Amino acid sequence: MSTATPLRTETTRSTPPPSSRRAGITGRAPARPSPLAAFHSISAVTAVLLGLVAIGAAIHEPVLIPPLAASAALVHSAPTLPLAQPRGVVGGHLIGAAVGYAALAVAGSSAWAAAVAAGATLALLTLARTPHAAACATSVVIVLQTPDPVRFVPLLLGSTVLLVLTGYAGSRIRRTAPRYPAYWW
């Protein structure tokens, strides 16, 4: 009598069954928005950015669009995320502006200074509990474009407040939209 265990002829599967693989492909991505919700978000972002471009062009400060486009996308597409809340949008961009102008004063306008300004902005945003990735772009724009702070900072403040207000209004127009903001400050 042999006490040895028989050899296994079947190999163990390391891949999940097909239904699990399909779930792995989609992961935990958010549900696809309805066509109406997507249209609403896209329309709101486009309208507010066109308004900001008009204001910026009127006072010759069109450099706001890159960071504010990212902010508008967050506010209108992911209104419940901490990155989209007014504290991060308004406070974050003001912190980014302060860091950008400080870096500009210390190191001048260069890609190196812009990179350091973005990192310093992220550090201060984290410490101030004002998460808003787009604010890092504000510091970069300031270092690379050197806008006049007398015009740029008030325009930045007004633009971020406008973004927050359009997010607030937009979330009330469509009854099924998530309410924005989740918190004000």
ABEGO torsion letter per residue (X at the ends): XBABBBBBABBBBABBBAAAAAAAAAEABBBBBBAAAAAAAAAAAAAAAAAAAAAAAAAGBAAAAAAAAAAAAAAAABAABAAABAAAAAAAAAAAAAAAAAAAAAAEBBAAAAAAAAAAAAAAAAAAGBBBAAAAAAAAAAAAAGBBAAAAAAAAAAAAAAAAAAAAAAAAABAABBBOBABAX
